[in-house]
Amino acid sequence: MKENHQLEGLGGWLVLVGLGVVFSPLRLLILITQTYPELFADGMWALLTTEGSSSYTPYFAPFVIGEIIFNVGIFFLSTYIVYLFFTKKNSFPAFYILMLVASFVFLFLDTIIAGVVFPDEAVFDPETIKELTRGLFGVAVWIPYLLISKRVKATFVEPHNLSKETRLVFSICLLTLVAVISILIVDKPYDAIPQNNEAIFEPTDKDFNLDEILMDKASIINKNLPMMLDDETRFDSTAGINGQFVYKYTLVNYFAEDIDGKLFYESMQPQLINDVCATDEFKVFVDLHVPVKFSYYGKNTQKIISITIDSDACPNE
């Protein structure tokens, strides 16, 4: 009894568990807010999920929505586990083990499925291997510790009953999850790409649909994409939506955090202004006063920066 009293409390190896418990929801929040919003920006979601679009990727929508549902759910679970940890509830070990196992199994299955959705991509990249290794470490080290540690048994002794308040919290979390998914996937409709891909997109009269013209141009360009422009830059896709035309590029040798956004902007903007204003490729956008957005991403799919060039930036002839 005296030994149990001495072992009671958040000490020893349990401190490391506590750090993992505290930082898990923060890490998940950063992951969710940095990864998924970009997929729904610049018309990318519609471009990738609409049949008939030249960039349509089968199974992409359920794959991403499944990821979002799981990650948001684990975020709420990890937040709840913080509460269980600091209130020393006897259910903490079971909930934490559940999260460790579920996270590792999901990450492994998610990687396998990603290989099916994106057959031309190397899914077991260094970042994914690092995450899998971290998940395996958690399963192999902390689960046995939580099951056999005397300190764990002596510390987490407070009874935990699933009260009405707890059920209410879970209900709120579920509703929040549904709301998040709804907000993310609701996008401006992306009309079907015209079947005549060789259509001339210069307007011939005043009664024309701008979005139709932009989507037609995007369809023609996207037939030859993706393509490498040089050793570092991949031209991924274009999209004409919401009155603007978007060019998407990936810097294949760099993570987004490796690039100084301000310096990149200062270096690229003058060149892009010259390209838009002085080359025939962009003449239709200048004539129609359509903003041209150049979006650059790192090899980890996170956005580096977007640079928008408006026709007003072009000198009057």
Secondary structure, DSSP 4 states (H G I P E B T S, - for coil): -HHHHHH-SS-TTHHHHHHHHHHHHHHHHHHHHHHSGGGGSTTHHHHHHSTTSTT--TTHHHHHHHHHHHHHHHHHHHHHHHHHHHTTBTTHHHHHHHHHHHHHHHHHHHHHHHHHHSTTS--S-HHHHHHHHHHHHIIIIIHHHHHH-HHHHHH--B-----HHHHHHHHHHHHHHHHHHHHHH-----PPPPS-TT---S--SS---HHHHHHHHHHHHHTT-SEESSSSEEEEEEEEETTEEEEEEEETT--GGGS-HHHHHHHHHHHHHHHHHHSGGGHHHHHTT--EEEEEEETTS-EEEEEEE-GGGSPP-
